[in-house]
Amino acid sequence: MSKNLLIVGGTGFIGKHLAFNAIKKGFNTQILSFNEQPAKNRLEGANYISCDVSNYLELKEKIPKQIEYVVNLSGYIDHSNFKEGGSNTIDTHFGGTQNILKLIDWKNLKRFIQIGSSDEYGNNPAPQKEDMPSKPISPYSFSKSASTELLQMLNRNESFPAVILRFFLVFGPGQDKKRFIPQIIEGCLSNSTFPVSDGDQLRDFCYVENIIDGIFLSMEVDDANGHIINLGSGIPMTIRNVINFIKKDIGLGRPDFGKIPYRPDENMRLYADISKAKKLLGWKEKISFEEGIRNTIDFYKEK
């Protein structure tokens, strides 16, 4: 008997990788996204639903029944200030999560996987651990933290089967070209001079297929229920070293360091403590940063 999976935000970068792997694993896969997907972008074996999760009445009409697993990847990464789009981010992320929770059938539900963010840690010291208090520094990180608090309260008081996965910097084939690693790859492939910061920030990069493994483990492992779990490499790398690795591998590109200032609130040391993921899920990275970067470069070379 196939397992019923709803991926909210299933047409985005991580959602596409998750859906592809879910179909291979035999899940009856439903993909809910804001935009209608053209036929050429649809995966065979998945059912696509176009809906705005922040619109309760529309979602009520379209959300599938009899769902056993939900992975909530909905909403865009948006660090806008509150009056410059941040309030809409809260409506989509936190409001959308509430709407989903109101409308799914809890009796059939085995696991609700909420995708959080390392941004929830704000300026907590590195390595960031799951028991640190959230310190949101933007409407986006606030909406993620608010969803985390809501789901943990429901888990404690109403036995709601939730797991919160906090991703650090995920990369891989198919990522939006506006994201950091695709921008660097594109700049190097075109042998451009492109502005970057001084690059002293320490960050944690994890290849998308490793992240997908963690999502499936969080569905399967009973002891994960109710927990916040970091998923990242656990290996801090400076932005400068990442840029130079990509440049060296491609053999082209002229990054102009120091041309982009650091953000006033920028956390210079943001990388995960992944001991909980290893212990609780038995999770580990199968694909190294170096291999993942080369896979990603190959993808953009073929575009």
Long-range contacts (C-beta under 8 A, 24 or more apart in sequence): 2-26, 2-27, 2-28, 3-27, 3-28, 3-68, 3-69, 4-28, 4-30, 4-64, 4-66, 4-67, 4-68, 4-69, 4-108, 5-29, 5-30, 5-67, 5-68, 5-69, 5-70, 5-71, 6-30, 6-32, 6-63, 6-64, 6-67, 6-69, 6-70, 6-71, 6-104, 7-31, 7-32, 7-71, 7-73, 8-32, 8-33, 8-53, 8-70, 8-71, 8-72, 8-73, 8-74, 8-96, 8-100, 9-33, 9-72, 9-73, 9-74, 9-75, 10-46, 10-71, 10-73, 11-35, 11-37, 11-41, 11-48, 12-73, 13-170, 13-172, 13-174, 13-175, 13-176, 13-179, 13-208, 14-73, 14-115, 14-167, 14-170, 14-208, 14-211, 14-212, 15-71, 15-73, 16-43, 16-174, 17-172, 17-174, 17-208, 17-209, 17-211, 17-212, 18-71, 18-73, 18-212, 18-215, 19-43, 19-46, 21-212, 21-216, 25-216, 27-69, 30-64, 30-67, 32-62, 32-63, 32-64, 32-74, 53-92, 53-95, 53-96, 53-97, 53-99, 53-100, 54-91, 54-92, 54-95, 54-96, 54-99, 55-99, 56-99, 56-102, 56-103, 59-99, 59-100, 59-103, 60-103, 63-100, 63-103, 63-104, 65-105, 66-105, 66-108, 67-104, 67-105, 67-108, 67-109, 68-108, 68-109, 68-110, 68-111, 69-109, 69-110, 69-111, 69-112, 69-113, 69-219, 70-100, 70-104, 70-109, 70-111, 70-112, 70-113, 71-113, 71-115, 71-215, 72-97, 72-100, 72-112, 72-113, 72-114, 72-115, 72-147, 73-115, 74-100, 75-143, 77-117, 77-140, 78-139, 78-140, 79-138, 79-140, 80-138, 80-139, 80-140, 81-138, 81-139, 82-139, 86-138, 86-139, 86-140, 87-139, 89-139, 89-140, 89-143, 90-139, 90-142, 90-143, 90-146, 92-143, 93-140, 93-143, 93-144, 93-147, 94-142, 94-143, 94-146, 94-147, 94-150, 97-147, 97-150, 97-151, 98-150, 101-150, 101-154, 101-160, 106-160, 109-160, 109-161, 110-161, 110-219, 111-161, 111-162, 111-163, 111-218, 111-219, 111-225, 112-151, 112-160, 112-161, 112-162, 112-163, 113-162, 113-163, 113-165, 113-215, 113-218, 113-219, 114-147, 114-148, 114-151, 114-162, 114-163, 114-164, 114-165, 115-165, 115-167, 116-144, 116-145, 116-147, 116-148, 116-164, 116-165, 116-166, 116-167, 116-228, 117-141, 117-144, 117-166, 117-167, 118-166, 118-167, 118-168, 118-169, 118-204, 118-230, 118-232, 118-270, 118-272, 119-144, 120-144, 120-145, 120-148, 120-166, 121-166, 121-267, 121-270, 122-267, 123-265, 123-267, 124-267, 125-269, 126-202, 126-236, 126-267, 126-269, 126-270, 126-271, 127-234, 127-236, 127-271, 127-272, 127-273, 128-230, 128-270, 128-271, 128-272, 128-273, 129-230, 129-273, 129-276, 130-166, 130-227, 130-228, 130-229, 130-230, 130-273, 130-276, 137-265, 148-228, 152-226, 152-228, 155-225, 155-226, 156-226, 161-225, 162-225, 162-226, 163-218, 163-224, 163-225, 163-226, 163-227, 163-229, 164-227, 164-228, 164-229, 165-214, 165-215, 165-218, 165-229, 165-230, 165-231, 166-228, 166-229, 166-230, 166-231, 166-272, 167-206, 167-211, 167-231, 167-232, 168-203, 168-204, 168-205, 168-206, 168-230, 168-231, 168-232, 168-233, 168-270, 168-271, 168-272, 169-203, 169-204, 169-205, 169-206, 169-232, 170-205, 170-206, 170-207, 170-208, 170-211, 171-205, 171-206, 171-207, 171-208, 171-292, 171-293, 171-296, 172-207, 172-208, 172-209, 172-292, 172-295, 172-296, 172-299, 173-208, 173-295, 173-296, 173-298, 173-299, 174-299, 175-208, 175-296, 180-239, 181-205, 181-242, 181-246, 181-293, 181-296, 182-296, 182-300, 184-242, 184-243, 184-246, 184-247, 184-253, 184-255, 185-246, 185-250, 185-296, 185-297, 185-300, 186-300, 187-253, 187-255, 188-246, 188-247, 188-250, 188-252, 188-253, 188-255, 189-250, 189-252, 189-253, 189-297, 189-300, 189-301, 190-252, 191-252, 191-253, 191-254, 192-253, 192-254, 193-254, 193-255, 193-256, 194-253, 194-254, 194-255, 194-256, 195-256, 195-259, 195-260, 196-239, 196-243, 196-255, 196-256, 196-257, 196-258, 196-259, 196-260, 197-239, 197-257, 197-258, 197-259, 197-260, 197-261, 197-262, 198-240, 198-257, 198-258, 198-262, 199-238, 199-239, 199-240, 199-241, 199-242, 199-243, 199-257, 200-238, 200-239, 200-240, 200-268, 201-238, 201-239, 201-262, 201-266, 201-267, 201-268, 201-269, 201-270, 202-236, 202-237, 202-238, 202-268, 202-269, 202-270, 202-271, 203-236, 203-237, 203-238, 203-239, 203-242, 203-270, 203-271, 204-232, 204-233, 204-234, 204-235, 204-236, 204-237, 204-270, 204-271, 204-272, 205-232, 205-233, 205-237, 205-242, 205-289, 205-292, 206-231, 206-232, 206-233, 206-285, 207-285, 207-287, 207-288, 207-289, 207-291, 207-292, 207-295, 208-292, 209-286, 209-287, 209-292, 210-285, 210-286, 210-287, 210-292, 213-283, 213-286, 214-277, 214-281, 214-283, 217-281, 217-282, 217-283, 218-281, 221-280, 221-281, 221-282, 223-280, 224-280, 224-281, 227-276, 227-280, 229-276, 229-277, 229-280, 229-281, 230-272, 230-273, 230-274, 230-276, 230-277, 231-272, 231-274, 231-277, 231-283, 232-271, 232-272, 232-274, 233-271, 233-272, 233-274, 233-285, 233-289, 234-271, 234-272, 234-273, 234-274, 235-271, 235-289, 236-269, 236-271, 237-289, 245-290, 245-293, 246-293, 246-297, 249-293, 249-294, 249-297, 250-297
